[in-house]
């Protein structure tokens, strides 16, 4: 049986806690598979107990270099990658920079910032059936309705991209402030309809221990401010000039789309960036923190992707 290494990457305001319930499912051995998975689940630099940057310039792409080097230090010259939220940005950065080492890329936040993808999205506003299945039209259209929702819910993004140290110091000074800030993001990222609920709907999806464990990954190491910096170091002119967001990612790719994920692009849009998009799983439910919310569905999809990636490589190199 072959052992395959899988790098799991979280984002903000999540942590490695998101994957705790998925790890035993991913690493279980099955007679139906000819491989077993070894997972590597690091905190991103500046998150949790990982060391933060000592100088400006550590954005998501640079984090990709750091984590690729980590995999080499652990003895994995080639490996698979899963990323969600900012972990998705780090993940496809690794795939773009090191395509011969990245055996496959799986993500639950598939994103293409290529101008052709944007044009297809706008074109779909005339007739959505041109660019996506009727089943998922309400995830991307009407465009105006979606953009209004983005404006309402992206205030934190603008603050962290422009003044990360200000909000970082403020939130790090109060455990109640940290709880309110992070749990609001968990609520809006999990279900859009929860915006109207006074309790945020979190008890419907997560245990309080899970939510508190995630919060402690920011509070105990005092890493909220350093984790916020990923926004300022990534959303800037320097990073956009690198072109990682729009340049094609050549490795085999598999995407999974939860009903309430913050952004949806159809396969025709994604193939502009991911020419080797092998499959897109569309879920009837679920939100941004899929691995934490539904580890069974998440893990099953990842394992299917790994099997497909292996078959793809075998076909390319018979």
Buried (B, 14 or more C-beta within 10 A) or exposed (E): EEEBBBBBBBBBBBBBBBBBBBBEBBEEEEEEBEBBBEBBBBBBBBBBEBEBBEEEEBBBBBBBBBBBEBBEEEEBEEBBBBBBBBBBBBBBBBBBBBBEBBBBBBBBBBBBBBEEBBEBBEEBBEEBEEBBEEEBBEBBBEEEEBEEBEEEBEEBBEBBBEBBEEBBEBBBEEEEBBBEBBBBBBBBBBBBEBBEEEEBBBEEBBEEEBBBBBBBBBBEBEBBBBBBBBBBBBBEEEBEEBEBBBEBBBBBBBBBBBBBBBEBBBBBBBBBBBEBBBBBBBBEEBBBBBBBBBBEBBBBBBBBBBBBBBEBEEEEEE
